[in-house]
Amino acid sequence: MSTPFETAVVFPLENSVEYTSGGVVSKQIIKSAAGNVTLFSFDKGQGLTEHTAPFDAIVQVLDGEVEISIDGHPHRVKKGECIIMPANHPHALSAVEAFKMLLTMIKG
């Protein structure tokens, strides 16, 4: 397992990734053979085009609001909410407003 974050130290998730004007920032917290945990920030209007992943993923919104489309069905997810994106199902993200999320992907 590798991580750029110090282990056994308390840290605030929401403040561990900054917004950038017109862009997307990602910071990997943990990467291992079992999966990975990554912090993201997206400026308003930014997103990820439709794609699939071979494993389940959970998005936890830490700040702001995002529209996450899964199998063509849109879901608005706000600060404090989360959604599970099932493996091998097409999904896309679009920032309704600037938002931060924690993405946890578990390899099956």
N, CA, C and O atoms as a Tinker XYZ file with bonds, in Angstrom:
   432  protein
     1  N      0.846000   -1.176000    0.000000    73     2
     2  CA     0.000000    0.000000    0.000000    64     1     3
     3  C      0.892000    1.239000    0.000000    63     2     4     5
     4  O      1.902000    1.290000    0.701000    81     3
     5  N      0.501000    2.244000   -0.802000    73     3     6
     6  CA     1.240000    3.502000   -0.796000    64     5     7
     7  C      0.278000    4.654000   -0.549000    63     6     8     9
     8  O     -0.898000    4.580000   -0.907000    81     7
     9  N      0.787000    5.731000    0.072000    73     7    10
    10  CA    -0.029000    6.906000    0.338000    64     9    11
    11  C      0.870000    8.129000    0.495000    63    10    12    13
    12  O      1.904000    8.056000    1.159000    81    11
    13  N      0.486000    9.251000   -0.109000    73    11    14
    14  CA     1.247000   10.483000    0.112000    64    13    15
    15  C      0.858000   11.157000    1.432000    63    14    16    17
    16  O      1.497000   12.119000    1.859000    81    15
    17  N     -0.195000   10.644000    2.071000    73    15    18
    18  CA    -0.662000   11.187000    3.341000    64    17    19
    19  C      0.009000   10.430000    4.485000    63    18    20    21
    20  O      0.240000    9.224000    4.395000    81    19
    21  N      0.313000   11.141000    5.542000    73    19    22
    22  CA     0.925000   10.515000    6.709000    64    21    23
    23  C     -0.101000    9.606000    7.387000    63    22    24    25
    24  O     -1.252000   10.002000    7.572000    81    23
    25  N      0.304000    8.407000    7.752000    73    23    26
    26  CA    -0.599000    7.481000    8.415000    64    25    27
    27  C     -0.650000    7.758000    9.913000    63    26    28    29
    28  O      0.253000    8.380000   10.472000    81    27
    29  N     -1.706000    7.296000   10.549000    73    27    30
    30  CA    -1.928000    7.436000   11.991000    64    29    31
    31  C     -1.961000    8.897000   12.435000    63    30    32    33
    32  O     -1.579000    9.229000   13.557000    81    31
    33  N     -2.430000    9.774000   11.519000    73    31    34
    34  CA    -2.557000   11.203000   11.807000    64    33    35
    35  C     -3.944000   11.648000   11.348000    63    34    36    37
    36  O     -4.350000   11.352000   10.224000    81    35
    37  N     -4.666000   12.350000   12.202000    73    35    38
    38  CA    -5.991000   12.864000   11.862000    64    37    39
    39  C     -5.835000   14.029000   10.891000    63    38    40    41
    40  O     -4.988000   14.899000   11.092000    81    39
    41  N     -6.658000   14.046000    9.831000    73    39    42
    42  CA    -6.637000   15.162000    8.884000    64    41    43
    43  C     -8.049000   15.417000    8.366000    63    42    44    45
    44  O     -8.855000   14.490000    8.283000    81    43
    45  N     -8.354000   16.672000    8.014000    73    43    46
    46  CA    -9.689000   17.017000    7.511000    64    45    47
    47  C     -9.789000   16.735000    6.011000    63    46    48    49
    48  O     -9.047000   17.321000    5.222000    81    47
    49  N    -10.689000   15.854000    5.616000    73    47    50
    50  CA   -10.823000   15.517000    4.194000    64    49    51
    51  C    -11.118000   16.734000    3.325000    63    50    52    53
    52  O    -10.427000   16.985000    2.338000    81    51
    53  N    -12.152000   17.488000    3.703000    73    51    54
    54  CA   -12.602000   18.600000    2.855000    64    53    55
    55  C    -11.495000   19.621000    2.616000    63    54    56    57
    56  O    -11.433000   20.206000    1.534000    81    55
    57  N    -10.632000   19.848000    3.579000    73    55    58
    58  CA    -9.567000   20.837000    3.440000    64    57    59
    59  C     -8.283000   20.257000    2.849000    63    58    60    61
    60  O     -7.289000   20.972000    2.725000    81    59
    61  N     -8.286000   18.986000    2.487000    73    59    62
    62  CA    -7.086000   18.330000    1.978000    64    61    63
    63  C     -6.952000   18.400000    0.462000    63    62    64    65
    64  O     -5.970000   17.918000   -0.102000    81    63
    65  N     -7.938000   19.002000   -0.194000    73    63    66
    66  CA    -7.852000   19.241000   -1.642000    64    65    67
    67  C     -8.450000   20.620000   -1.904000    63    66    68    69
    68  O     -9.499000   20.964000   -1.361000    81    67
    69  N     -7.774000   21.404000   -2.741000    73    67    70
    70  CA    -8.202000   22.766000   -3.032000    64    69    71
    71  C     -8.909000   22.828000   -4.380000    63    70    72    73
    72  O     -8.700000   21.978000   -5.245000    81    71
    73  N     -9.745000   23.841000   -4.545000    73    71    74
    74  CA   -10.346000   24.114000   -5.846000    64    73    75
    75  C     -9.327000   24.830000   -6.725000    63    74    76    77
    76  O     -8.448000   25.533000   -6.227000    81    75
    77  N     -9.457000   24.644000   -8.032000    73    75    78
    78  CA    -8.680000   25.404000   -8.997000    64    77    79
    79  C     -9.647000   25.947000  -10.042000    63    78    80    81
    80  O    -10.526000   25.223000  -10.507000    81    79
    81  N     -9.496000   27.184000  -10.404000    73    79    82
    82  CA   -10.407000   27.830000  -11.343000    64    81    83
    83  C    -10.422000   27.103000  -12.684000    63    82    84    85
    84  O     -9.388000   26.942000  -13.333000    81    83
    85  N    -11.620000   26.666000  -13.087000    73    83    86
    86  CA   -11.789000   25.999000  -14.373000    64    85    87
    87  C    -11.187000   24.620000  -14.477000    63    86    88    89
    88  O    -10.992000   24.113000  -15.581000    81    87
    89  N    -10.888000   24.002000  -13.348000    73    87    90
    90  CA   -10.201000   22.722000  -13.422000    64    89    91
    91  C    -10.659000   21.662000  -12.447000    63    90    92    93
    92  O    -11.645000   21.815000  -11.726000    81    91
    93  N     -9.899000   20.576000  -12.457000    73    91    94
    94  CA   -10.135000   19.415000  -11.603000    64    93    95
    95  C     -8.813000   19.093000  -10.906000    63    94    96    97
    96  O     -7.750000   19.112000  -11.527000    81    95
    97  N     -8.897000   18.800000   -9.610000    73    95    98
    98  CA    -7.712000   18.405000   -8.843000    64    97    99
    99  C     -7.984000   17.041000   -8.228000    63    98   100   101
   100  O     -9.077000   16.795000   -7.718000    81    99
   101  N     -7.004000   16.158000   -8.273000    73    99   102
   102  CA    -7.142000   14.866000   -7.600000    64   101   103
   103  C     -5.923000   14.611000   -6.732000    63   102   104   105
   104  O     -4.799000   14.966000   -7.090000    81   103
   105  N     -6.166000   13.984000   -5.574000    73   103   106
   106  CA    -5.104000   13.594000   -4.641000    64   105   107
   107  C     -5.399000   12.186000   -4.161000    63   106   108   109
   108  O     -6.402000   11.944000   -3.490000    81   107
   109  N     -4.529000   11.272000   -4.504000    73   107   110
   110  CA    -4.716000    9.888000   -4.074000    64   109   111
   111  C     -4.315000    9.753000   -2.610000    63   110   112   113
   112  O     -3.214000   10.138000   -2.215000    81   111
   113  N     -5.222000    9.203000   -1.814000    73   111   114
   114  CA    -4.951000    9.007000   -0.388000    64   113   115
   115  C     -4.335000    7.640000   -0.159000    63   114   116   117
   116  O     -3.327000    7.507000    0.535000    81   115
   117  N     -4.956000    6.618000   -0.754000    73   115   118
   118  CA    -4.472000    5.239000   -0.606000    64   117   119
   119  C     -4.580000    4.541000   -1.955000    63   118   120   121
   120  O     -5.572000    4.690000   -2.668000    81   119
   121  N     -3.549000    3.780000   -2.292000    73   119   122
   122  CA    -3.574000    2.925000   -3.482000    64   121   123
   123  C     -3.011000    1.573000   -3.078000    63   122   124   125
   124  O     -1.904000    1.472000   -2.550000    81   123
   125  N     -3.810000    0.523000   -3.342000    73   123   126
   126  CA    -3.350000   -0.829000   -3.021000    64   125   127
   127  C     -3.950000   -1.803000   -4.026000    63   126   128   129
   128  O     -4.745000   -1.414000   -4.881000    81   127
   129  N     -3.570000   -3.048000   -3.919000    73   127   130
   130  CA    -4.100000   -4.076000   -4.811000    64   129   131
   131  C     -5.617000   -4.234000   -4.646000    63   130   132   133
   132  O     -6.296000   -4.687000   -5.567000    81   131
   133  N     -6.147000   -3.861000   -3.477000    73   131   134
   134  CA    -7.580000   -4.000000   -3.197000    64   133   135
   135  C     -8.406000   -2.855000   -3.770000    63   134   136   137
   136  O     -9.623000   -2.981000   -3.898000    81   135
   137  N     -7.763000   -1.737000   -4.117000    73   135   138
   138  CA    -8.487000   -0.589000   -4.648000    64   137   139
   139  C     -7.790000    0.695000   -4.265000    63   138   140   141
   140  O     -6.629000    0.683000   -3.855000    81   139
   141  N     -8.503000    1.815000   -4.398000    73   139   142
   142  CA    -7.896000    3.074000   -4.025000    64   141   143
   143  C     -8.923000    4.070000   -3.509000    63   142   144   145
   144  O    -10.126000    3.927000   -3.728000    81   143
   145  N     -8.413000    5.080000   -2.819000    73   143   146
   146  CA    -9.227000    6.151000   -2.246000    64   145   147
   147  C     -8.610000    7.461000   -2.727000    63   146   148   149
   148  O     -7.422000    7.709000   -2.518000    81   147
   149  N     -9.429000    8.305000   -3.379000    73   147   150
   150  CA    -8.921000    9.528000   -3.982000    64   149   151
   151  C     -9.827000   10.709000   -3.662000    63   150   152   153
   152  O    -11.051000   10.593000   -3.722000    81   151
   153  N     -9.228000   11.837000   -3.324000    73   151   154
   154  CA    -9.949000   13.092000   -3.141000    64   153   155
   155  C     -9.960000   13.841000   -4.464000    63   154   156   157
   156  O     -8.962000   13.853000   -5.184000    81   155
   157  N    -11.082000   14.463000   -4.782000    73   155   158
   158  CA   -11.195000   15.264000   -5.997000    64   157   159
   159  C    -11.853000   16.594000   -5.667000    63   158   160   161
   160  O    -12.662000   16.689000   -4.744000    81   159
   161  N    -11.494000   17.622000   -6.435000    73   159   162
   162  CA   -12.267000   18.861000   -6.465000    64   161   163
   163  C    -12.522000   19.191000   -7.931000    63   162   164   165
   164  O    -11.643000   19.030000   -8.778000    81   163
   165  N    -13.735000   19.652000   -8.219000    73   163   166
   166  CA   -14.148000   20.030000   -9.573000    64   165   167
   167  C    -14.708000   21.444000   -9.505000    63   166   168   169
   168  O    -15.540000   21.739000   -8.647000    81   167
   169  N    -14.267000   22.313000  -10.390000    73   167   170
   170  CA   -14.875000   23.629000  -10.473000    64   169   171
   171  C    -16.231000   23.494000  -11.165000    63   170   172   173
   172  O    -16.476000   22.518000  -11.875000    81   171
   173  N    -17.108000   24.473000  -10.956000    73   171   174
   174  CA   -18.434000   24.464000  -11.575000    64   173   175
   175  C    -18.290000   24.269000  -13.078000    63   174   176   177
   176  O    -17.465000   24.914000  -13.725000    81   175
   177  N    -19.107000   23.369000  -13.627000    73   175   178
   178  CA   -19.101000   23.100000  -15.062000    64   177   179
   179  C    -18.117000   22.033000  -15.505000    63   178   180   181
   180  O    -18.180000   21.571000  -16.644000    81   179
   181  N    -17.211000   21.634000  -14.625000    73   179   182
   182  CA   -16.248000   20.580000  -14.957000    64   181   183
   183  C    -16.885000   19.215000  -14.731000    63   182   184   185
   184  O    -17.920000   19.117000  -14.072000    81   183
   185  N    -16.281000   18.168000  -15.265000    73   183   186
   186  CA   -16.831000   16.839000  -15.053000    64   185   187
   187  C    -15.981000   15.755000  -15.670000    63   186   188   189
   188  O    -14.847000   15.985000  -16.092000    81   187
   189  N    -16.547000   14.588000  -15.712000    73   187   190
   190  CA   -15.943000   13.422000  -16.361000    64   189   191
   191  C    -16.949000   12.878000  -17.355000    63   190   192   193
   192  O    -18.117000   12.692000  -17.014000    81   191
   193  N    -16.517000   12.621000  -18.576000    73   191   194
   194  CA   -17.413000   12.065000  -19.579000    64   193   195
   195  C    -17.772000   10.628000  -19.223000    63   194   196   197
   196  O    -17.125000    9.997000  -18.388000    81   195
   197  N    -18.808000   10.131000  -19.869000    73   195   198
   198  CA   -19.299000    8.789000  -19.564000    64   197   199
   199  C    -18.204000    7.744000  -19.791000    63   198   200   201
   200  O    -17.498000    7.750000  -20.800000    81   199
   201  N    -18.097000    6.858000  -18.815000    73   199   202
   202  CA   -17.116000    5.771000  -18.858000    64   201   203
   203  C    -17.592000    4.647000  -17.949000    63   202   204   205
   204  O    -18.599000    4.792000  -17.256000    81   203
   205  N    -16.883000    3.540000  -17.948000    73   203   206
   206  CA   -17.187000    2.440000  -17.037000    64   205   207
   207  C    -15.924000    2.104000  -16.251000    63   206   208   209
   208  O    -14.817000    2.480000  -16.636000    81   207
   209  N    -16.109000    1.399000  -15.158000    73   207   210
   210  CA   -14.991000    0.908000  -14.348000    64   209   211
   211  C    -15.289000   -0.547000  -13.996000    63   210   212   213
   212  O    -16.451000   -0.912000  -13.812000    81   211
   213  N    -14.265000   -1.369000  -13.901000    73   211   214
   214  CA   -14.485000   -2.798000  -13.652000    64   213   215
   215  C    -14.745000   -3.151000  -12.187000    63   214   216   217
   216  O    -14.759000   -4.328000  -11.826000    81   215
   217  N    -14.954000   -2.132000  -11.339000    73   215   218
   218  CA   -15.212000   -2.402000   -9.927000    64   217   219
   219  C    -16.162000   -1.356000   -9.365000    63   218   220   221
   220  O    -16.299000   -0.262000   -9.912000    81   219
   221  N    -16.819000   -1.712000   -8.255000    73   219   222
   222  CA   -17.750000   -0.790000   -7.608000    64   221   223
   223  C    -17.004000    0.418000   -7.065000    63   222   224   225
   224  O    -15.833000    0.329000   -6.698000    81   223
   225  N    -17.705000    1.557000   -7.020000    73   223   226
   226  CA   -17.122000    2.780000   -6.474000    64   225   227
   227  C    -18.195000    3.531000   -5.699000    63   226   228   229
   228  O    -19.365000    3.533000   -6.081000    81   227
   229  N    -17.788000    4.166000   -4.614000    73   227   230
   230  CA   -18.709000    5.015000   -3.861000    64   229   231
   231  C    -18.171000    6.442000   -3.892000    63   230   232   233
   232  O    -16.990000    6.689000   -3.647000    81   231
   233  N    -19.073000    7.374000   -4.202000    73   231   234
   234  CA   -18.752000    8.798000   -4.185000    64   233   235
   235  C    -19.385000    9.399000   -2.942000    63   234   236   237
   236  O    -20.588000    9.260000   -2.719000    81   235
   237  N    -18.567000   10.069000   -2.130000    73   235   238
   238  CA   -19.039000   10.803000   -0.951000    64   237   239
   239  C    -18.764000   12.277000   -1.221000    63   238   240   241
   240  O    -17.607000   12.678000   -1.351000    81   239
   241  N    -19.823000   13.091000   -1.306000    73   239   242
   242  CA   -19.652000   14.515000   -1.589000    64   241   243
   243  C    -19.319000   15.246000   -0.289000    63   242   244   245
   244  O    -20.067000   15.173000    0.686000    81   243
   245  N    -18.195000   15.944000   -0.291000    73   243   246
   246  CA   -17.690000   16.652000    0.886000    64   245   247
   247  C    -18.087000   18.118000    0.881000    63   246   248   249
   248  O    -18.156000   18.750000    1.935000    81   247
   249  N    -18.352000   18.664000   -0.312000    73   247   250
   250  CA   -18.701000   20.075000   -0.462000    64   249   251
   251  C    -19.373000   20.252000   -1.815000    63   250   252   253
   252  O    -19.011000   19.576000   -2.778000    81   251
   253  N    -20.352000   21.156000   -1.903000    73   251   254
   254  CA   -20.972000   21.490000   -3.175000    64   253   255
   255  C    -22.002000   20.481000   -3.650000    63   254   256   257
   256  O    -22.622000   19.777000   -2.853000    81   255
   257  N    -22.174000   20.424000   -4.988000    73   255   258
   258  CA   -23.202000   19.558000   -5.587000    64   257   259
   259  C    -22.757000   19.082000   -6.961000    63   258   260   261
   260  O    -22.165000   19.833000   -7.736000    81   259
   261  N    -23.054000   17.818000   -7.246000    73   259   262
   262  CA   -22.696000   17.190000   -8.520000    64   261   263
   263  C    -23.899000   16.429000   -9.063000    63   262   264   265
   264  O    -24.726000   15.922000   -8.305000    81   263
   265  N    -23.979000   16.358000  -10.394000    73   263   266
   266  CA   -24.944000   15.462000  -11.022000    64   265   267
   267  C    -24.156000   14.253000  -11.513000    63   266   268   269
   268  O    -23.227000   14.381000  -12.310000    81   267
   269  N    -24.539000   13.089000  -11.027000    73   267   270
   270  CA   -23.900000   11.835000  -11.425000    64   269   271
   271  C    -24.924000   11.024000  -12.194000    63   270   272   273
   272  O    -25.993000   10.691000  -11.682000    81   271
   273  N    -24.580000   10.717000  -13.425000    73   271   274
   274  CA   -25.457000    9.923000  -14.271000    64   273   275
   275  C    -24.959000    8.480000  -14.263000    63   274   276   277
   276  O    -23.789000    8.219000  -14.543000    81   275
   277  N    -25.849000    7.551000  -13.943000    73   275   278
   278  CA   -25.527000    6.119000  -13.951000    64   277   279
   279  C    -26.535000    5.440000  -14.857000    63   278   280   281
   280  O    -27.741000    5.544000  -14.637000    81   279
   281  N    -26.049000    4.747000  -15.872000    73   279   282
   282  CA   -26.925000    4.109000  -16.866000    64   281   283
   283  C    -27.898000    5.114000  -17.477000    63   282   284   285
   284  O    -29.038000    4.768000  -17.787000    81   283
   285  N    -27.450000    6.358000  -17.650000    73   283   286
   286  CA   -28.274000    7.393000  -18.258000    64   285   287
   287  C    -29.269000    8.058000  -17.325000    63   286   288   289
   288  O    -30.013000    8.939000  -17.755000    81   287
   289  N    -29.304000    7.660000  -16.053000    73   287   290
   290  CA   -30.228000    8.240000  -15.074000    64   289   291
   291  C    -29.475000    9.235000  -14.191000    63   290   292   293
   292  O    -28.538000    8.851000  -13.492000    81   291
   293  N    -29.878000   10.527000  -14.217000    73   291   294
   294  CA   -29.170000   11.531000  -13.425000    64   293   295
   295  C    -29.555000   11.494000  -11.946000    63   294   296   297
   296  O    -30.709000   11.253000  -11.591000    81   295
   297  N    -28.567000   11.738000  -11.103000    73   295   298
   298  CA   -28.753000   11.804000   -9.647000    64   297   299
   299  C    -28.030000   13.034000   -9.143000    63   298   300   301
   300  O    -26.840000   13.205000   -9.407000    81   299
   301  N    -28.740000   13.905000   -8.411000    73   299   302
   302  CA   -28.099000   15.066000   -7.783000    64   301   303
   303  C    -27.590000   14.617000   -6.419000    63   302   304   305
   304  O    -28.343000   14.075000   -5.610000    81   303
   305  N    -26.318000   14.846000   -6.179000    73   303   306
   306  CA   -25.696000   14.437000   -4.920000    64   305   307
   307  C    -25.070000   15.685000   -4.301000    63   306   308   309
   308  O    -24.272000   16.374000   -4.936000    81   307
   309  N    -25.445000   15.965000   -3.046000    73   307   310
   310  CA   -25.006000   17.176000   -2.354000    64   309   311
   311  C    -24.097000   16.835000   -1.180000    63   310   312   313
   312  O    -23.960000   15.676000   -0.787000    81   311
   313  N    -23.481000   17.881000   -0.633000    73   311   314
   314  CA   -22.605000   17.738000    0.532000    64   313   315
   315  C    -23.269000   16.854000    1.591000    63   314   316   317
   316  O    -24.423000   17.071000    1.961000    81   315
   317  N    -22.531000   15.867000    2.068000    73   315   318
   318  CA   -23.035000   14.965000    3.100000    64   317   319
   319  C    -23.738000   13.734000    2.549000    63   318   320   321
   320  O    -24.122000   12.848000    3.312000    81   319
   321  N    -23.915000   13.667000    1.218000    73   319   322
   322  CA   -24.591000   12.522000    0.602000    64   321   323
   323  C    -23.585000   11.685000   -0.180000    63   322   324   325
   324  O    -22.480000   12.133000   -0.486000    81   323
   325  N    -24.000000   10.449000   -0.496000    73   323   326
   326  CA   -23.141000    9.572000   -1.282000    64   325   327
   327  C    -23.982000    8.704000   -2.205000    63   326   328   329
   328  O    -25.198000    8.589000   -2.048000    81   327
   329  N    -23.301000    8.097000   -3.174000    73   327   330
   330  CA   -23.957000    7.200000   -4.120000    64   329   331
   331  C    -22.953000    6.125000   -4.527000    63   330   332   333
   332  O    -21.755000    6.386000   -4.630000    81   331
   333  N    -23.457000    4.920000   -4.755000    73   331   334
   334  CA   -22.610000    3.813000   -5.209000    64   333   335
   335  C    -22.781000    3.668000   -6.713000    63   334   336   337
   336  O    -23.897000    3.567000   -7.221000    81   335
   337  N    -21.659000    3.660000   -7.412000    73   335   338
   338  CA   -21.655000    3.430000   -8.860000    64   337   339
   339  C    -21.254000    1.972000   -9.073000    63   338   340   341
   340  O    -20.124000    1.589000   -8.768000    81   339
   341  N    -22.176000    1.156000   -9.596000    73   339   342
   342  CA   -21.868000   -0.270000   -9.747000    64   341   343
   343  C    -20.855000   -0.546000  -10.858000    63   342   344   345
   344  O    -20.783000    0.181000  -11.849000    81   343
   345  N    -20.092000   -1.588000  -10.674000    73   343   346
   346  CA   -19.087000   -2.002000  -11.651000    64   345   347
   347  C    -19.720000   -2.231000  -13.016000    63   346   348   349
   348  O    -20.838000   -2.735000  -13.123000    81   347
   349  N    -18.994000   -1.857000  -14.045000    73   347   350
   350  CA   -19.354000   -2.106000  -15.446000    64   349   351
   351  C    -20.624000   -1.400000  -15.915000    63   350   352   353
   352  O    -21.191000   -1.777000  -16.940000    81   351
   353  N    -21.081000   -0.382000  -15.182000    73   351   354
   354  CA   -22.229000    0.422000  -15.606000    64   353   355
   355  C    -21.704000    1.796000  -16.018000    63   354   356   357
   356  O    -20.900000    2.385000  -15.295000    81   355
   357  N    -22.141000    2.315000  -17.164000    73   355   358
   358  CA   -21.655000    3.625000  -17.592000    64   357   359
   359  C    -22.101000    4.728000  -16.629000    63   358   360   361
   360  O    -23.247000    4.758000  -16.179000    81   359
   361  N    -21.167000    5.629000  -16.328000    73   359   362
   362  CA   -21.470000    6.750000  -15.437000    64   361   363
   363  C    -20.676000    7.970000  -15.880000    63   362   364   365
   364  O    -19.643000    7.854000  -16.540000    81   363
   365  N    -21.183000    9.149000  -15.503000    73   363   366
   366  CA   -20.547000   10.422000  -15.822000    64   365   367
   367  C    -20.793000   11.388000  -14.671000    63   366   368   369
   368  O    -21.735000   11.216000  -13.897000    81   367
   369  N    -19.938000   12.410000  -14.563000    73   367   370
   370  CA   -20.055000   13.414000  -13.503000    64   369   371
   371  C    -20.080000   14.804000  -14.116000    63   370   372   373
   372  O    -19.363000   15.082000  -15.077000    81   371
   373  N    -20.917000   15.683000  -13.549000    73   371   374
   374  CA   -20.952000   17.076000  -13.976000    64   373   375
   375  C    -21.175000   17.959000  -12.763000    63   374   376   377
   376  O    -22.147000   17.779000  -12.030000    81   375
   377  N    -20.271000   18.920000  -12.545000    73   375   378
   378  CA   -20.352000   19.794000  -11.378000    64   377   379
   379  C    -21.465000   20.825000  -11.551000    63   378   380   381
   380  O    -21.351000   21.737000  -12.370000    81   379
   381  N    -22.542000   20.677000  -10.777000    73   379   382
   382  CA   -23.640000   21.647000  -10.755000    64   381   383
   383  C    -23.107000   22.952000  -10.169000    63   382   384   385
   384  O    -23.442000   24.040000  -10.637000    81   383
   385  N    -22.280000   22.826000   -9.145000    73   383   386
   386  CA   -21.517000   23.920000   -8.556000    64   385   387
   387  C    -20.173000   23.312000   -8.194000    63   386   388   389
   388  O    -20.018000   22.092000   -8.244000    81   387
   389  N    -19.208000   24.129000   -7.832000    73   387   390
   390  CA   -17.926000   23.571000   -7.419000    64   389   391
   391  C    -18.182000   22.530000   -6.330000    63   390   392   393
   392  O    -18.969000   22.764000   -5.412000    81   391
   393  N    -17.515000   21.387000   -6.435000    73   391   394
   394  CA   -17.727000   20.347000   -5.427000    64   393   395
   395  C    -16.444000   19.571000   -5.176000    63   394   396   397
   396  O    -15.529000   19.540000   -5.999000    81   395
   397  N    -16.416000   18.936000   -3.987000    73   395   398
   398  CA   -15.322000   18.045000   -3.605000    64   397   399
   399  C    -15.914000   16.689000   -3.272000    63   398   400   401
   400  O    -17.005000   16.593000   -2.711000    81   399
   401  N    -15.183000   15.645000   -3.622000    73   399   402
   402  CA   -15.675000   14.296000   -3.329000    64   401   403
   403  C    -14.534000   13.391000   -2.924000    63   402   404   405
   404  O    -13.372000   13.615000   -3.262000    81   403
   405  N    -14.908000   12.359000   -2.188000    73   403   406
   406  CA   -14.010000   11.259000   -1.870000    64   405   407
   407  C    -14.502000   10.076000   -2.674000    63   406   408   409
   408  O    -15.653000    9.664000   -2.534000    81   407
   409  N    -13.643000    9.525000   -3.514000    73   407   410
   410  CA   -13.970000    8.372000   -4.352000    64   409   411
   411  C    -13.244000    7.162000   -3.811000    63   410   412   413
   412  O    -12.017000    7.153000   -3.706000    81   411
   413  N    -14.019000    6.128000   -3.462000    73   411   414
   414  CA   -13.450000    4.874000   -2.979000    64   413   415
   415  C    -13.811000    3.779000   -3.968000    63   414   416   417
   416  O    -14.987000    3.484000   -4.185000    81   415
   417  N    -12.782000    3.177000   -4.567000    73   415   418
   418  CA   -12.992000    2.082000   -5.530000    64   417   419
   419  C    -12.445000    0.791000   -4.932000    63   418   420   421
   420  O    -11.304000    0.730000   -4.474000    81   419
   421  N    -13.285000   -0.230000   -4.949000    73   419   422
   422  CA   -12.923000   -1.528000   -4.392000    64   421   423
   423  C    -12.868000   -2.546000   -5.511000    63   422   424   425
   424  O    -13.855000   -2.759000   -6.215000    81   423
   425  N    -11.731000   -3.168000   -5.675000    73   423   426
   426  CA   -11.585000   -4.190000   -6.715000    64   425   427
   427  C    -12.154000   -5.506000   -6.207000    63   426   428   429
   428  O    -11.868000   -5.944000   -5.093000    81   427
   429  N    -12.975000   -6.129000   -7.067000    73   427   430
   430  CA   -13.625000   -7.372000   -6.665000    64   429   431
   431  C    -12.859000   -8.597000   -7.006000    63   430   432
   432  O    -13.308000   -9.706000   -6.716000    81   431
